[in-house]
Amino acid sequence: MRVTTAFSRLLRLEGVWVRKVRFEPDRVIVEVALCRRRLVCPECGYSTAARKDTRPENSVWRHLDLGIWRLEVHCRRRRLWCPVHGARNEGVPFARPGSEFTRDFECLVAWLATRTDKSTIKRMLRVDWDTVGRIIKRVCDDELDPDRLDDLYDIGVDEVSWKRQHNYLTLVADHQRRQVVWGCEGKGQAAADAFFAELDPPPPPPERERRTPPQAPEPAIMVPFGPCPIVPAGHGIQGAWLQDESEIEPAIFARAAKLRAVSMDMTGGYAKSVREHAPQATICIDPYHVVQLANQALDEVRRAYWNELRCIGDQDAAKRFKDARWSLLKKPEKLTDTQATTLARLKAAGGEVWRAYTLKEAVRGICEPGLNIDDITVLIDRLLSRLARCRLAPFVKLGKTIRKHRDGILAAIRLGINQGRTEALNNKVRLITRRAYGFHSAKAALALIMLTCGPISLHLPHELHALGIG
């Protein structure tokens, strides 16, 4: 078997044949030629048989290493004239446009980026640190599902910190696919408005002057939707599709109109944005955050009593009471023997701390599974009345918060939609941030988040060839 034939089978590069192989001290150079005769624009796929000229030098791509040797693919490319992008070098099937690496090499880098930090990839594959970031962005832009915002029905909106000093990212997750489908820098209503603007972008402004008269479009139903007063001409539903005297829902064209439920926590301005852009969607407030607020209220009462013991000079009692924190915050069935004994002493002592504990357990009991929606509705109304009369400032504030979001809490329990999946994805995001030791920009963080948690299917090079994708 000839060396060129062996390397042709070894590399398995699509659409090329190996012309020559050279071995150098630190690398192997494989010269290839394209099998096709027509020239293809790498940007838009425009194909032509006309050649503008030929590059005087070979283009070079880095391929997967061959043992300890670097493996480079060299190819003499032609140039074409694209009516849209102008003069361009012809595209090659084994590499992405503008890349100096083959698809197999970039797939390996992207897969490793979801498992380890960039410094490890840099040392392992002998590439620059910034090159890893550019490959991640290129793979993310190319492999990200362009239809990820279609058919969204149940979504979750939450913010996660990617940097200190209150730097946040807003992430939108699809509950059905269990993936992050959208993200941006910032939080609150402005971030949610940006999501809805991308979900249903406004139509382009009409052209004022046209040199040639437009042809009459096919008859269509002009209906209002979203921020646009009418559907653009030629983009409506054909009148022949509808039966006589039948009506059509005006909002069926807007993707935001398909949303049925949006889960969120009680912070930020996400609810206001949802009510404005998707009023038909049910806002679901995660019960977990309600219990979290109850724990915070209990901790405020505990700290106030601890400070009171310190002020009156009873330092021994203050030290003993300081160890009671986890006895109060943990579930009763998960207490250790020592913590259970401490909780029994607090119960015997009574006072504001024990009353706060009973209120916290009442909130947690309502949010526990096993109750039907009718029982929860009655219990939450009784709880609100009890919180209003408890004379504990943190729990009075908690009652006002629960009363404000009562319908959203009941909707989350009734529909069984909460922020559990969103919080799980946020844990992955925090792991990515810690593993990377921080990011220089929000765009870099978002690219790696979408690569890891988004609708992208990453495969190793041997998996691609086994599946027939590469």
Salt bridges, closest charged atoms under 4 A:
GLU24 OE2 - ARG22 NH2 3.76
ASP26 OD2 - ARG27 NH2 3.21
GLU31 OE2 - ARG22 NH1 2.53
ASP53 OD2 - LYS52 NZ 3.87
ASP53 OD1 - ARG79 NE 2.88
ASP65 OD1 - ARG62 NH2 2.97
ASP65 OD2 - ARG126 NH2 3.00
GLU72 OE2 - ARG27 NH1 2.56
GLU72 OE2 - ARG70 NH2 3.95
GLU72 OE1 - HIS74 NE2 3.12
GLU90 OE1 - ARG78 NH2 3.04
ASP104 OD2 - HIS465 NE2 3.00
GLU106 OE1 - ARG96 NH1 2.56
GLU106 OE2 - ARG138 NE 2.85
ASP141 OD2 - LYS137 NZ 2.88
ASP142 OD2 - ARG96 NE 2.78
ASP142 OD2 - ARG103 NH1 3.33
GLU143 OE2 - ARG96 NH2 3.06
ASP150 OD1 - ARG255 NH1 2.66
ASP151 OD1 - LYS258 NZ 3.56
ASP154 OD2 - ARG260 NH2 3.39
ASP174 OD2 - ARG177 NE 2.72
ASP193 OD1 - HIS277 ND1 3.62
GLU198 OE2 - ARG148 NH2 3.98
GLU207 OE1 - ARG210 NE 3.49
ASP286 OD2 - HIS289 ND1 3.37
ASP299 OD1 - ARG302 NE 2.90
ASP299 OD2 - ARG303 NH1 2.81
ASP299 OD1 - ARG325 NE 3.72
GLU361 OE2 - LYS360 NZ 2.69
GLU361 OE1 - ARG364 NH2 2.62
GLU368 OE2 - LYS331 NZ 3.99
GLU368 OE2 - ARG364 NH1 3.34
ASP381 OD1 - ARG406 NE 2.97
ASP407 OD1 - ARG406 NH1 3.38
GLU423 OE2 - HIS289 NE2 3.48
GLU463 OE1 - HIS459 ND1 3.82
